[in-house]
Amino acid sequence: MTDDQETSDSEDTAASGSATLPPHLRPQSERLQCHKSSVCSRSYFVVVMVFFHVYIINVIALLFYVHYISGQDDASPSRDAPSSDHRHQQPQQQQQQQRTESRRPPSKAEFLRDVSLTRIEGIRVSDVGHVQTVSLVPGKVHEMRTLSLKPLLFEIPGFLSDDECRVVMQLAQLKGLMESQLMVQDGQEELDKELNLSPEEIFNLLDINQDGQLQLREILTHSRVRDGIWLTPENLREIYAGLKADKDGNGLLSLEEFRLLSNDAFQRFLLQRGVKRSQLVRNSRHTWLYQGRGAHQVLQDIKTRVTRLTRLPSTLVDLSEPLQVVRYEEGGHYHAHHDSGPVYPETACTHTRLAANTSTPFETSCRYITVLFYLNSVEGGRETAFPVADNRTYDEVSLIQNDVDLLDTRRNCDKSNLRVKPTKGTAVFWYNYLSDGRGWVGEQDEYALHGGCVVTHGTKWVANKWINIDPDYQRQARYQRLVSRQPEEEEDDEGLALNSDLQSSDIHQDL
């Protein structure tokens, strides 16, 4: 027997011996006997390589992610700017383009709503009459009392001193006062021609309740706005009889009866008969006092005090209408009205019309806040009346019922829900618009209806400061941008003329 055979036999014997041992008595080294060429070694190698490649891929992906984020951060501040190579190649062309764009009216997308109008609120219904303190001048505290919530109306006694009241009246007399209202509204005839409405279209506009017949109160509202004449139901019946308009005598106008009347039939009838000043919607005289740079110090102080009272940005107050001073002589009045009109898509605000970028035949005064000052004390009536203040509901048709006209301050001032007595130096202010819930101007507050009761004896002096804000935020922003940039960019005569036009007195309108 050879040595190789002996060795083989010994190995076989050892292997067989081991096989015969119980499993728990076998040597530990013999449990996993794997050679380099076995399946175990190949599996281990594959697992290691998979983990290695996954790790490399993750590292590469992380580097790409960090590079992408860094690129976004670097590009965000100048997303709209041209590349650096382009800037170096054409610097003069870019500067010229920037100057051109600065003169061009900005687009709506440029104006983000970053301004929120402060509004004095938070007074509960049970707290009407609640008094809070306000600081309007250094070293003095004023009391502000809530008069109503619909509209939101406040009273501030001692807002003006006796000397300030005297100066304002003297400045108004020095400038000269004009008639507050003519019989025919300016531009009314041109507007009628431009609209070119048919009798059927006019009839449908006047027929508020859409019952197919025009009632007295529906005709009265139209005539007062169009002709500036305050007709009573009795006056209207006289006109019907004189024109033979109401064929069946029921006090109503059908479409057939309305077709027989011309647009100016009522006005021509009244002109032939004659119109008294007491029959006008407004019977007073007024003037406007500039409050900007170079104006009398008292007028500038009043504007500053109004800014603190309303808590609005000074820019909005500066760009609003001048101070209006009004004198009501014996028999003077102002029937109930709104200082601001409702704004519809086809309506433009008077003060921002130059920046509206559209042409529309309809304009209205957008007066967010009214601040009314009493310049003298008046005894025996002559209050400021709010016919529907704090009413639960508002219905325009119900303002005239059974020949009782709540809008008539000559006859029915005592029937108003709220009347404010004129006291020298006292100021009252109210909001003519609601909030839109996002910090800007919302819909018109119909409860802000107010008027001046008839002056039975003596003279009544008041002043109005209106804060003009366009409910269209973009239009207001364009207007402010246009006014603020004009003096810097236009130094020639043409530019000065445009700026003067923006600030001129024709941007306000009597309602």
C-alpha positions as CSV (number, residue, x, y, z in Angstrom):
1,M,0.0,0.0,0.0
2,T,1.4,3.4,-1.0
3,D,1.6,6.5,1.1
4,D,-1.1,8.2,-0.9
5,Q,-3.4,5.4,-0.3
6,E,-2.7,5.5,3.4
7,T,-3.4,9.2,3.6
8,S,-6.6,8.8,1.7
9,D,-7.7,6.0,3.9
10,S,-6.9,8.0,7.0
11,E,-8.9,11.0,5.8
12,D,-11.8,8.7,4.9
13,T,-11.6,7.2,8.3
14,A,-11.6,10.6,10.0
15,A,-14.5,11.7,7.9
16,S,-16.5,8.6,8.6
17,G,-15.6,8.9,12.3
18,S,-16.9,12.4,12.4
19,A,-20.0,11.5,10.6
20,T,-20.7,8.9,13.3
21,L,-20.5,11.5,16.1
22,P,-23.6,13.3,17.4
23,P,-24.0,16.8,15.9
24,H,-23.4,18.6,19.3
25,L,-20.0,16.8,19.7
26,R,-18.7,17.8,16.3
27,P,-15.8,20.4,16.2
28,Q,-17.0,24.0,15.6
29,S,-14.6,24.5,12.7
30,E,-16.3,21.8,10.8
31,R,-19.8,23.5,10.8
32,L,-19.1,25.7,7.8
33,Q,-16.7,24.2,5.4
34,C,-16.8,26.6,2.3
35,H,-14.2,26.7,-0.3
36,K,-13.3,29.7,-2.5
37,S,-15.2,28.3,-5.3
38,S,-18.4,27.6,-3.4
39,V,-21.7,29.3,-3.7
40,C,-21.3,31.0,-0.3
41,S,-18.2,33.0,-1.5
42,R,-19.9,34.2,-4.6
43,S,-23.0,35.4,-2.8
44,Y,-20.9,37.4,-0.3
45,F,-19.0,39.1,-3.1
46,V,-22.3,40.0,-5.0
47,V,-23.8,41.6,-1.8
48,V,-20.7,43.6,-1.1
49,M,-20.6,45.0,-4.7
50,V,-24.3,45.9,-4.6
51,F,-23.9,47.9,-1.4
52,F,-20.9,49.6,-2.8
53,H,-22.7,50.7,-6.0
54,V,-25.7,51.9,-4.1
55,Y,-23.5,54.0,-1.9
56,I,-21.7,55.6,-4.9
57,I,-25.1,56.4,-6.6
58,N,-26.4,58.0,-3.4
59,V,-23.3,60.2,-3.2
60,I,-23.6,61.3,-6.8
61,A,-27.4,62.0,-6.3
62,L,-26.6,64.1,-3.2
63,L,-24.1,66.2,-5.1
64,F,-26.5,66.9,-7.9
65,Y,-29.2,67.9,-5.4
66,V,-26.9,70.3,-3.5
67,H,-25.8,71.8,-6.9
68,Y,-29.4,72.3,-8.0
69,I,-30.5,74.0,-4.7
70,S,-27.5,76.3,-4.8
71,G,-28.3,77.3,-8.3
72,Q,-32.0,78.1,-7.4
73,D,-30.9,80.3,-4.5
74,D,-28.4,82.2,-6.6
75,A,-30.9,82.8,-9.4
76,S,-34.0,83.8,-7.3
77,P,-33.0,87.5,-6.5
78,S,-32.5,88.3,-10.2
79,R,-34.9,85.9,-11.9
80,D,-36.2,88.6,-14.3
81,A,-32.7,90.1,-14.9
82,P,-30.7,89.3,-18.0
83,S,-27.6,87.1,-17.9
84,S,-24.2,88.6,-16.9
85,D,-22.8,88.1,-20.4
86,H,-25.7,89.9,-21.9
87,R,-25.4,92.8,-19.4
88,H,-21.7,93.3,-20.3
89,Q,-22.4,93.1,-24.0
90,Q,-25.3,95.7,-24.0
91,P,-25.1,97.9,-20.9
92,Q,-26.4,101.0,-22.7
93,Q,-29.3,99.3,-24.3
94,Q,-30.4,97.9,-20.9
95,Q,-30.2,101.3,-19.2
96,Q,-32.3,102.7,-21.9
97,Q,-34.8,99.9,-21.5
98,Q,-35.0,100.5,-17.8
99,R,-35.7,104.2,-18.3
100,T,-38.4,103.4,-20.8
101,E,-40.1,100.8,-18.5
102,S,-40.0,103.3,-15.6
103,R,-42.1,105.8,-17.6
104,R,-44.5,103.1,-18.8
105,P,-47.6,102.5,-16.6
106,P,-46.9,99.4,-14.6
107,S,-48.9,96.3,-15.1
108,K,-51.3,94.9,-12.6
109,A,-49.0,92.1,-11.7
110,E,-46.4,94.5,-10.3
111,F,-48.7,95.8,-7.5
112,L,-48.9,93.2,-4.7
113,R,-51.4,94.1,-2.0
114,D,-48.9,95.1,0.6
115,V,-51.0,97.9,2.2
116,S,-53.8,97.2,4.7
117,L,-56.2,100.0,5.6
118,T,-56.6,100.5,9.3
119,R,-60.3,100.5,10.3
120,I,-61.6,101.4,13.7
121,E,-63.9,98.6,14.7
122,G,-64.6,96.2,17.5
123,I,-67.5,98.1,19.1
124,R,-70.4,95.9,19.9
125,V,-74.0,96.8,19.4
126,S,-74.6,97.2,23.1
127,D,-71.7,99.6,23.3
128,V,-73.1,102.3,21.1
129,G,-72.1,105.5,22.9
130,H,-68.9,103.9,24.0
131,V,-66.1,106.5,24.6
132,Q,-62.5,105.9,23.7
133,T,-59.6,108.2,23.9
134,V,-57.4,109.2,20.9
135,S,-54.2,111.2,20.7
136,L,-54.4,113.8,17.9
137,V,-52.2,116.6,19.1
138,P,-49.2,116.5,21.4
139,G,-50.1,117.0,25.1
140,K,-53.8,116.6,24.6
141,V,-56.2,113.7,24.6
142,H,-59.5,113.8,22.7
143,E,-62.6,111.6,23.4
144,M,-64.2,109.8,20.6
145,R,-67.8,108.5,21.0
146,T,-69.4,105.9,18.9
147,L,-72.7,107.2,17.5
148,S,-73.8,104.2,15.3
149,L,-72.5,101.0,13.9
150,K,-74.4,101.1,10.5
151,P,-72.7,103.2,9.3
152,L,-69.6,103.1,11.6
153,L,-69.9,106.7,12.9
154,F,-67.9,108.6,15.5
155,E,-68.0,112.0,17.2
156,I,-65.0,113.9,18.5
157,P,-65.7,117.0,20.5
158,G,-63.1,119.8,20.5
159,F,-61.4,118.5,17.3
160,L,-60.9,122.1,16.2
161,S,-60.2,125.1,18.4
162,D,-62.3,128.3,18.2
163,D,-59.4,130.1,16.5
164,E,-59.0,127.3,13.9
165,C,-62.7,127.5,13.1
166,R,-62.5,131.3,12.7
167,V,-59.4,131.0,10.4
168,V,-61.1,128.4,8.1
169,M,-64.2,130.5,7.7
170,Q,-62.1,133.6,7.0
171,L,-60.0,131.8,4.4
172,A,-63.2,130.5,2.7
173,Q,-64.7,134.0,2.5
174,L,-61.4,135.4,1.2
175,K,-61.3,132.9,-1.6
176,G,-65.0,133.3,-2.4
177,L,-67.9,130.8,-2.3
178,M,-69.9,129.5,-5.3
179,E,-73.3,128.0,-5.7
180,S,-73.1,124.3,-4.7
181,Q,-75.4,123.1,-7.3
182,L,-76.9,124.1,-10.7
183,M,-80.2,122.9,-11.9
184,V,-78.8,120.7,-14.7
185,Q,-75.9,118.4,-13.8
186,D,-72.7,119.1,-15.9
187,G,-72.3,116.7,-18.8
188,Q,-75.8,115.2,-18.4
189,E,-76.9,115.9,-21.9
190,E,-73.6,114.6,-23.4
191,L,-74.0,111.4,-21.4
192,D,-77.5,110.9,-22.6
193,K,-76.4,111.2,-26.2
194,E,-73.4,108.9,-25.7
195,L,-75.5,106.2,-24.1
196,N,-78.3,106.5,-26.6
197,L,-80.8,104.4,-24.6
198,S,-84.2,103.5,-25.9
199,P,-87.4,104.3,-24.0
200,E,-87.7,100.6,-23.1
201,E,-84.2,100.5,-21.7
202,I,-84.7,103.6,-19.6
203,F,-88.1,102.3,-18.4
204,N,-86.5,99.0,-17.2
205,L,-83.7,101.0,-15.4
206,L,-86.3,103.1,-13.6
207,D,-88.6,100.2,-12.7
208,I,-86.8,99.2,-9.6
209,N,-89.2,96.5,-8.5
210,Q,-89.7,95.3,-12.1
211,D,-93.5,95.3,-11.9
212,G,-94.0,96.8,-15.3
213,Q,-95.2,100.2,-14.0
214,L,-93.3,103.3,-12.7
215,Q,-94.4,104.4,-9.3
216,L,-94.0,107.9,-7.9
217,R,-90.9,107.1,-5.8
218,E,-89.2,105.5,-8.8
219,I,-89.7,108.6,-10.9
220,L,-88.6,110.8,-8.0
221,T,-85.3,109.1,-7.6
222,H,-84.5,109.4,-11.3
223,S,-85.4,113.1,-11.5
224,R,-83.5,114.1,-8.4
225,V,-80.3,112.5,-9.7
226,R,-80.6,113.6,-13.3
227,D,-82.0,117.1,-13.0
228,G,-80.9,118.1,-9.6
229,I,-84.4,119.1,-8.7
230,W,-86.0,117.8,-5.5
231,L,-89.5,116.9,-6.5
232,T,-92.2,115.9,-4.0
233,P,-95.0,113.5,-4.8
234,E,-97.3,116.5,-5.0
235,N,-95.0,118.1,-7.6
236,L,-94.9,115.0,-9.6
237,R,-98.7,114.7,-9.7
238,E,-98.8,118.3,-11.0
239,I,-96.3,117.5,-13.7
240,Y,-98.4,114.4,-14.7
241,A,-101.5,116.6,-15.0
242,G,-99.7,119.4,-16.9
243,L,-98.1,116.9,-19.4
244,K,-101.2,114.7,-19.5
245,A,-98.8,111.8,-19.0
246,D,-101.0,109.7,-16.7
247,K,-103.9,108.8,-19.1
248,D,-105.8,106.6,-16.7
249,G,-105.1,108.7,-13.6
250,N,-103.9,105.9,-11.4
251,G,-100.7,107.6,-10.5
252,L,-98.6,105.0,-12.3
253,L,-96.8,105.2,-15.7
254,S,-97.0,102.2,-18.0
255,L,-94.5,101.6,-20.7
256,E,-97.0,102.9,-23.3
257,E,-97.5,106.2,-21.3
258,F,-93.7,106.5,-20.8
259,R,-93.0,106.3,-24.5
260,L,-95.0,109.4,-25.1
261,L,-92.7,111.5,-22.9
262,S,-89.3,112.9,-24.1
263,N,-86.2,112.5,-22.0
264,D,-86.3,116.2,-20.8
265,A,-90.1,116.5,-20.6
266,F,-90.1,117.0,-16.8
267,Q,-87.2,119.5,-17.0
268,R,-88.8,121.6,-19.7
269,F,-92.1,121.7,-17.8
270,L,-90.3,122.9,-14.6
271,L,-88.3,125.5,-16.5
272,Q,-91.5,127.0,-17.9
273,R,-93.1,127.1,-14.4
274,G,-89.9,128.2,-12.7
275,V,-87.7,126.5,-10.1
276,K,-87.0,127.9,-6.6
277,R,-83.8,127.3,-4.7
278,S,-85.7,125.4,-2.1
279,Q,-86.6,122.9,-4.8
280,L,-82.9,122.0,-5.5
281,V,-81.3,118.9,-4.1
282,R,-78.8,121.1,-2.4
283,N,-79.1,124.7,-1.4
284,S,-75.8,126.1,-0.2
285,R,-72.5,127.8,-1.2
286,H,-69.1,126.3,-1.0
287,T,-65.4,126.6,-1.8
288,W,-62.2,124.4,-1.7
289,L,-59.1,125.1,0.4
290,Y,-55.8,123.6,-0.6
291,Q,-54.0,121.8,2.2
292,G,-50.6,120.9,0.7
293,R,-47.2,122.4,0.9
294,G,-47.3,126.2,1.3
295,A,-50.9,126.2,2.5
296,H,-52.0,128.0,5.7
297,Q,-50.6,126.3,8.8
298,V,-54.0,125.8,10.2
299,L,-55.1,123.9,7.1
300,Q,-52.0,121.7,7.2
301,D,-52.5,121.0,10.9
302,I,-56.1,119.8,10.2
303,K,-54.8,117.4,7.6
304,T,-52.2,116.0,10.0
305,R,-54.9,115.6,12.7
306,V,-57.2,113.8,10.2
307,T,-54.3,111.4,9.3
308,R,-53.9,110.5,13.0
309,L,-57.6,110.2,13.5
310,T,-58.2,107.8,10.6
311,R,-54.9,105.9,11.1
312,L,-54.4,105.8,7.3
313,P,-51.1,106.2,5.4
314,S,-50.3,109.9,5.0
315,T,-50.0,109.4,1.2
316,L,-53.7,108.5,0.9
317,V,-54.7,111.7,2.8
318,D,-52.3,113.9,0.8
319,L,-53.7,112.7,-2.5
320,S,-57.3,113.2,-1.5
321,E,-59.6,116.1,-2.2
322,P,-58.9,119.5,-0.6
323,L,-60.9,120.8,2.3
324,Q,-64.4,121.8,1.3
325,V,-66.0,124.6,3.3
326,V,-69.8,125.0,3.0
327,R,-72.1,127.8,4.2
328,Y,-75.9,127.2,4.6
329,E,-77.8,130.4,4.8
330,E,-81.4,130.6,6.0
331,G,-83.5,128.1,4.0
332,G,-80.4,126.1,3.1
333,H,-80.4,122.4,3.1
334,Y,-78.9,119.2,1.6
335,H,-81.3,116.3,1.1
336,A,-80.2,112.9,2.1
337,H,-77.5,111.4,-0.1
338,H,-74.4,109.2,-0.2
339,D,-71.0,110.9,-0.4
340,S,-69.8,108.0,-2.5
341,G,-71.4,106.0,-5.3
342,P,-71.3,102.3,-5.8
343,V,-68.4,101.2,-8.0
344,Y,-69.2,98.7,-10.8
345,P,-66.9,97.2,-13.4
346,E,-68.0,99.9,-15.9
347,T,-67.6,102.7,-13.4
348,A,-64.4,104.7,-12.7
349,C,-63.5,106.7,-9.6
350,T,-63.1,110.4,-10.3
351,H,-59.8,110.8,-8.6
352,T,-58.1,107.9,-10.3
353,R,-59.6,108.3,-13.8
354,L,-56.2,109.5,-15.3
355,A,-54.7,106.2,-14.2
356,A,-57.6,103.9,-15.1
357,N,-56.2,103.0,-18.6
358,T,-59.8,102.7,-19.7
359,S,-62.5,105.1,-20.9
360,T,-66.0,104.9,-19.4
361,P,-68.9,107.4,-19.3
362,F,-69.6,106.5,-15.7
363,E,-67.7,108.2,-12.9
364,T,-68.3,108.5,-9.2
365,S,-66.5,110.0,-6.2
366,C,-64.8,107.2,-4.2
367,R,-64.7,108.7,-0.7
368,Y,-63.7,106.0,1.7
369,I,-64.1,108.2,4.8
370,T,-66.0,111.5,5.5
371,V,-64.8,113.8,8.2
372,L,-67.3,116.6,8.9
373,F,-66.3,119.6,11.0
374,Y,-68.8,122.1,12.5
375,L,-67.3,125.6,12.3
376,N,-70.0,127.3,14.4
377,S,-72.7,126.3,16.9
378,V,-76.3,126.3,15.6
379,E,-79.3,126.4,17.8
380,G,-82.8,125.2,17.0
381,G,-82.3,122.3,14.5
382,R,-80.1,122.3,11.4
383,E,-78.6,118.9,12.4
384,T,-76.9,116.4,10.3
385,A,-79.4,113.6,9.8
386,F,-78.8,109.9,9.2
387,P,-82.3,108.5,8.2
388,V,-81.5,104.8,8.3
389,A,-78.6,104.6,10.8
390,D,-78.6,101.2,12.6
391,N,-81.6,100.0,10.8
392,R,-81.9,96.2,10.7
393,T,-82.3,96.3,6.9
394,Y,-81.9,98.8,4.1
395,D,-84.4,99.0,1.3
396,E,-84.2,102.0,-1.1
397,V,-87.9,101.6,-2.2
398,S,-89.1,101.8,1.4
399,L,-87.5,105.2,1.9
400,I,-90.6,106.8,0.4
401,Q,-93.8,105.4,1.9
402,N,-97.3,107.0,2.0
403,D,-95.9,110.3,0.8
404,V,-93.4,110.3,3.7
405,D,-90.0,110.8,2.2
406,L,-87.2,110.1,4.6
407,L,-84.8,111.6,2.1
408,D,-86.5,115.0,2.4
409,T,-84.5,116.9,5.0
410,R,-86.8,120.0,4.7
411,R,-89.9,118.1,5.8
412,N,-89.0,114.9,7.6
413,C,-85.7,115.5,9.3
414,D,-87.2,114.7,12.6
415,K,-88.0,111.2,11.4
416,S,-84.4,110.2,10.9
417,N,-83.0,107.5,13.2
418,L,-80.0,109.7,14.2
419,R,-79.4,113.5,14.2
420,V,-76.1,115.1,15.2
421,K,-76.3,118.6,16.6
422,P,-73.8,121.1,15.2
423,T,-71.4,122.2,17.9
424,K,-68.5,124.5,17.2
425,G,-65.2,122.6,16.9
426,T,-66.8,119.1,16.9
427,A,-65.9,116.6,14.2
428,V,-67.8,113.5,13.1
429,F,-66.4,110.9,10.8
430,W,-67.8,107.8,9.2
431,Y,-66.9,105.1,6.7
432,N,-68.8,105.2,3.3
433,Y,-67.6,101.8,2.4
434,L,-67.4,98.4,4.1
435,S,-64.2,96.4,4.3
436,D,-63.6,93.7,1.8
437,G,-62.3,91.4,4.5
438,R,-58.7,91.6,3.2
439,G,-57.7,95.0,4.4
440,W,-59.1,97.1,1.5
441,V,-62.2,98.9,0.4
442,G,-65.3,96.8,-0.1
443,E,-68.9,97.5,-1.1
444,Q,-70.7,100.8,-0.4
445,D,-72.2,101.1,3.0
446,E,-75.8,102.1,2.2
447,Y,-76.5,103.0,5.8
448,A,-74.1,106.0,5.3
449,L,-77.1,107.9,3.9
450,H,-77.1,111.4,5.4
451,G,-78.3,115.0,4.8
452,G,-78.3,118.5,6.2
453,C,-81.6,119.6,7.8
454,V,-83.0,122.9,6.7
455,V,-81.7,126.0,8.3
456,T,-84.6,127.9,9.9
457,H,-82.7,130.9,11.0
458,G,-79.1,132.1,11.1
459,T,-76.1,130.6,9.2
460,K,-74.5,127.2,9.4
461,W,-70.8,126.7,8.6
462,V,-69.3,123.2,8.0
463,A,-66.2,121.7,6.4
464,N,-65.7,118.3,4.8
465,K,-62.5,116.3,4.5
466,W,-62.9,113.3,2.3
467,I,-60.3,110.5,2.0
468,N,-60.4,109.2,-1.6
469,I,-59.5,105.5,-2.1
470,D,-60.4,103.5,-5.1
471,P,-61.9,100.1,-4.3
472,D,-59.9,98.8,-7.2
473,Y,-56.5,98.3,-5.6
474,Q,-54.6,98.1,-8.8
475,R,-56.1,101.4,-10.1
476,Q,-55.3,103.1,-6.8
477,A,-51.7,101.8,-7.0
478,R,-51.2,103.0,-10.5
479,Y,-52.6,106.4,-9.6
480,Q,-50.2,106.8,-6.7
481,R,-47.2,105.6,-8.8
482,L,-48.1,108.0,-11.5
483,V,-48.4,111.0,-9.2
484,S,-45.2,110.1,-7.2
485,R,-43.0,109.6,-10.2
486,Q,-44.2,112.5,-12.3
487,P,-42.2,115.4,-10.6
488,E,-39.0,113.4,-10.7
489,E,-39.2,112.2,-14.3
490,E,-40.9,115.1,-16.1
491,E,-39.2,118.4,-15.5
492,D,-40.4,120.2,-18.7
493,D,-43.5,122.2,-19.0
494,E,-45.6,119.3,-20.3
495,G,-44.7,117.2,-17.2
496,L,-45.5,120.0,-14.8
497,A,-48.8,120.5,-16.5
498,L,-49.7,116.9,-16.1
499,N,-48.8,116.9,-12.5
500,S,-50.8,120.0,-11.9
501,D,-53.8,118.4,-13.6
502,L,-53.5,115.4,-11.3
503,Q,-53.6,117.7,-8.2
504,S,-56.1,120.1,-9.5
505,S,-59.5,120.7,-8.0
506,D,-61.4,119.0,-10.9
507,I,-60.5,115.6,-9.5
508,H,-63.3,116.0,-7.0
509,Q,-67.0,116.0,-7.7
510,D,-70.1,117.1,-5.8
511,L,-72.7,114.5,-5.2
